Amino acid sequence: MDFEDDTKQSFYGHFLEMQTALEAQIENLPGVDASVRPEAIDACLASIAQLSGVVKDASSYLPAYDQRSYSETIRDLSEKLAEMRRSLAPKQKFSFKNRKKDTSAGIGGAVKFSSTHSTEKPAAVSAVPEANNLVISQQSGKNLCPDPPAAASSFSSLLLSDIEGCVVLFPAGRTFFKSASVKGISRSLLFLGGAVNGPLHVTGLRDVTVVVACRQLRMHEAVNVDLYLLCTSRPIIEDCSGVRFAPLGKEGLGEAWEGVQRNMWDQVDDFKWLKSEHSPNWAVLPESERVSAERWEKVREMGLDEGLKAFVNKSTTL
């Protein structure tokens, strides 16, 4: 056996060991107490991200076929975990639903709206759900300012779905959720900030700008999306195109993020791109096109309506 074969065999043994341990983690989730299960799921997600990073780091000596095989195994593990999470999820008993058709304003970045803007007072979403999820769904043409109560620290998840032409803006400097799921969003701005101290799963975004800090990011089927991101593990994308990443600083995100020492916003793994060349499905957002931290802060200081109007018009001095 030559050196290359020995290296590949050694990697296989290491990968198999990590895979076996991760499968055991997932299979043990039903036996974990519900109060600490979110942390156990976060640990599984972190292990998947770590396994993906190990494969990427070995790409210099692993044949393309082996890389593809390992990536498929990781994808299977991710799907297995997702299925387990669905089976363990509590029945949702609370949702905020009120679909309203309206014309909407442009928000900049990847968001392209018409030139008009609603003058309605931003809708405040404030409630204590019976289940451990906060759900915002079926919204159109609105500014939404969710303001979960102090007890929201016990929430397990934030669920955003079926939102079009909206701005979703969470209060600065506060963390509410241990995980978040975002699905079916178009032509919108999601300003989540540091509200999610855990994994973020994103599916089916189109023409959206997202500002968020999270522990893990998994994105599927996103098109023309700009992310201002703080992520403590390697972001994962799949079946995406036109996704652009920019760094988000930890200042103002809240206590949960003060000790963060690394931001892996630009170390993206594309599960549908196994070649050694850079994936064409994502890019770094050019600095000339980024919204500065100072500009984001001034949007907040001016208030949601006036700040966003100024943000839409990039010639406006903020």
Phi, psi and omega in degrees: 000125180278179186298318181297317179296320179297320179296316179297320179293321178296318179296318180302316179297319179294316179298315181298321179297315179293321179298314181298318179295320180292319177300321178294320177302313182294315182294336181274353184302319180300334181272357180277137179303138185302330183291336180243006181297322178303321177294323178294322177293319177302321179296322177296316179297320178295322178294321177296315178298320178296318180296319177298319178295323178298317179295318180296320180294336181266007185296340182290337181235354177271133175298155182303322180298316180295318179300318180296319180296316179296319180296322177295322177296317179296319178297320177298321178295320178297318179293323178296318178294318179299318179295320178296319179297319178298320182290334182263350185294137176290154178295130181285128182243356183227137173206155177248105186229127177191082185287132180222120179282135181194159172278153188226165184264159174286146183243358180087179181059233181277355188269126181237107180243185172281177186275351181270159182218138180294137177260007179294149174299137180305139181283125178267127179254106184218113181197160175252105182287155177286325176270179183266025179237142169255122186245127172236117190215155174055059178243145180215130174064041182227157166261120185246126179242079178299133179226074181301148180291174182303327181292355183294348178297344180268358179296143174274315190216151167254130180237113176247129181207152174053059181239132182225132175063039184236162167246126176245115188232112179271153178302143182286151171073016181228144179245130185243326196237148177272347176197167179211147176232127182236124186214136173068052181247137178221149175045053185219165172244122177250106180255085183271338179056230181259024186289342186245103178263070184172202183281148176237124178248126186235131179219133170070047175261143177216127179056058184228144169249130182238132175240113189201149167248140180204167179274323176220147177232128174232120185236130178238144167052047177256139181227128177057062182235132173254130179240123167265109199231137162242119183220129185273000174224174183290123176296146180239130175237157180203132181058043181242161173206147178067030179266131182235138184245143172221152182284146174245126179286158183276351181298131177082003182274343180115171186300326183299341186248358184297326183271003182293128183254346182220148176230112185261036186303330185252011179256066191272135173257122176257109184290349177255014178224101187257000179285162181287336179290160179298138179297136177281357186273348178216160181207166172277130179294122181304141182302327181294341181254359182279154171269124184289160178300323180296322180292318176301316183295322180290330173301316179296314184298326182282347185093157189301306185297303184293322180296318180288327175298317179293324180294322179299315180272098187291348177278347179289138179278121177251000000 
